[in-house]
Amino acid sequence: MNISKQIVMQHLQAKVDEGYSQKDIAKHLGFPNPNFVSMLMSEKYPKTLLSMNRLKAFASFCNLTAMETLRFAIARIADSGDAPLELSKSTMLWLFRVFGEALKARIHASGAGA
């Protein structure tokens, strides 16, 4: 199974465990109905991956750190293989900011930026 699929399944299951319904999750991620959430959470649909253009909503809803978001984005890109990757300009700019935050946090944690 794809790494990004596993990450999505784990985080969405945690939200279900917190009491969110699939309908609630769909609303937070911008889906018109919960069917796609069901597919994201199921091993029966291994090729159903979270769109990169929904990553910002996913990261916010699941409270991902900048580093977790970076790891997910890299896994999601790798999981795409040779397939085209849909990425809006606004998502690309947001990812650059997140990558910058992750890099700053990593430098700060290492003490190199002091």
N, C-alpha and C positions, 0 to 999 in steps of 0.2 A: 504494500500500500504506500502511496505517496506520503512523504513527510508532512507536507502542508495539509493534506487531508487529515492526518492523525492529529495535528495541532488544532485544527478547526473542530474536529470531533471532541477532543478533550475539553476545550474551552466552552463549547456550546453545551456539552453534557454538564459541566460545572454550573452553567447558568440554569439549566433545567433543575439541577439539584438544589439551587438557591430558590427555586419556586417560579421561575419564568416558564411560560408556556411557549410552544413553538410559534404560536401566533404573536406573542410578545417579542420574541427574538426576531421574527420576520419584520416586524414594525421597526425595531431598532436598527436593523441592517438595510432597511429600505426595500424589502421585497413586498409585493402586493398581497401575497398569501403565504401560508406556512409550508406549502409543498416543497419548495426549494430547500428550506431549512431541513426538512425530513431527509431529503436526498444528500445534503451536506453531512448529516449526522449518521448516515447509513453506509455500511461496508458494501451493500448491494450495488452502490453506484460509485465505483472507484474512480471514474473519470469526471465526476462532478466535483469541481474545485471552486473555491471562492474566487470571484473575480478580483483582480488587483484594484479595480475601481471601487470595490467595497471594503478594501482593507482599512481605510481610515475609520469607517463606522465600526468595523469589527474590533480594531485595536482600542477604540474608545469604549465600546460596550463591554469588552472583556478586560479593560484596565491593563493592557499590555504596556510594558516599559518600552523605551526606545530600542533597547537591545533586543527584546523579544520580538518587536515589530520588524527590526532589521533581519533577524534570523528567519522569521516567517516569510518575509518578502524574498529573501534569497532562496529559501526552500521552494516557494511558489514558482519562482522563475525557473529553477532547476526542474521542477515537476512538469513544466510545460513542454520540455523536450524541444522539438523542432517546430511545434505549433506556434502560430502567431500569438503574441501576448498583447491583449488590449489594455492600454494604459493612457488615461486622459492626461492632458497637460497639468491640470490642477492636482491630480494624484501624483504625478511625477515630481512636481514642485514640493508637495507635502512630504514625499518620501525623502527628498534631498534634505529637508529640514530635520526629519526624524533621524536620518543617517548622521547628520551633524551633531545632534543631541547625543546619540549613542557614542560617537567618537569622543566628544567632550567628556562624557561620563567615564569612558574607558581610560582616557588620559588622566583625568582627575583621580580615579581609583588607583592608578599605577603610581601616582605621585610625580609623574613626569612634567605635569603642567605647573607645578609649584615653584 
